[in-house]
Amino acid sequence: MVQGNPARYFYDPVALRSSALLAVQFCAGVLAAALLLDRAAVLIGGYVGELARRNVQLAHTRDRLQLEMEERERSRRQLLHAQKMEGVGRLAGGVAHDFNHLLALILGYAQRGRQAQDTGQMQAMFEGVESAARRAAAVSRRLLDFSRLEAGRPEVFDVAVLVDELRSMPRHLFAEAVGVDLQLSPGPHLVFFDRAQLELVLLNLASNAAEAMPDGGTFTLAVAGDADWVELKVADTGRGMTAEELARCREPFYTTKPPGQGTGLGLAVAADLAERAGGSLRVDSAPGRGTVVRIRLPRRTRPR
């Protein structure tokens, strides 16, 4: 058997062409793979950069939204405080009337105490002074509670009991020609709300009613409810509101009063407080037919 010389394949033109073709194909494959990897690296780098930019934008958007929410809450607290101060101003006349009576009572007791001939009479006069002073302190404490800029302190309480406790205070806001009618249905009517804020809302609504009835009329404050809701109705027989006034009455700072006689915050803040508690506020009015404000709050059956 004759064996061929292996070296001849290194000089075989066909073998050389096949080897060269394989080398070219291999190099082309390596180059293509390198180009694909380079392109992939560029795309991945672009995606990473875009993702980083998006993350920065999202962080800025989140920070901006947080600032806007904080600013909105701060504005709401300021609006509530402004409405509180408006309520304090409106109530000041009636409170001053109460203080004048209490001070006159205290002075009377003091003068009679100075003229007392025995210890028993003097002790009775001191007790009278103490009683009048306690009532004066209660009046001033209520004003201070209204004027503080504090976060709400909701609690479960009976609305009918609250309205009954306020029975004497609306009387100071109305002229003698205005009748006050309190209608309290059998309760209890429990709600979860801030007691001082609800007092403020009711007293501001009563003040609005007083201004709508300068020549007399009837003010009605009613408490009723069903299995799910407690409703407070505040009504007057005053001049009422036009269609435009009714449409805008819940807008902050909208008021038909002359400058310096109102901020236009009463209904706006009352509606905001009611809605935050899961309730609602509705206003019905027409010229010459008076105004009715209904506040609905979720009924509670037991404390939280």
Buried (B, 14 or more C-beta within 10 A) or exposed (E): EEEEEEEEEEEEEEEEEEEEEEEEEEEEEEEEEEEEEEEEEEEEEEEEEEEEEEEEEEEEEEEEEEEEEEEEEEEBBEBBBBBBBBBBBBBEEBBEEBBEEBEEBBEBBEEBBEEBEEEEEBEEBBEBBEBBBEBBEEBEEBBEBBBEEEEBEBEBBBBBBBBEEBEEBBBBBBEEEBEBEBEBEEBBBBBBBBBBBBBBBBBBBBBBBBBBBEEEBBBBBBBBBEEEBBBBBBBBBBBBBEEEBBEBBBEBEBBEEEEEEBBBBBBBBBBBBBEEBEBBBEBBBEEEEBBBBBBBBBBBEEEE
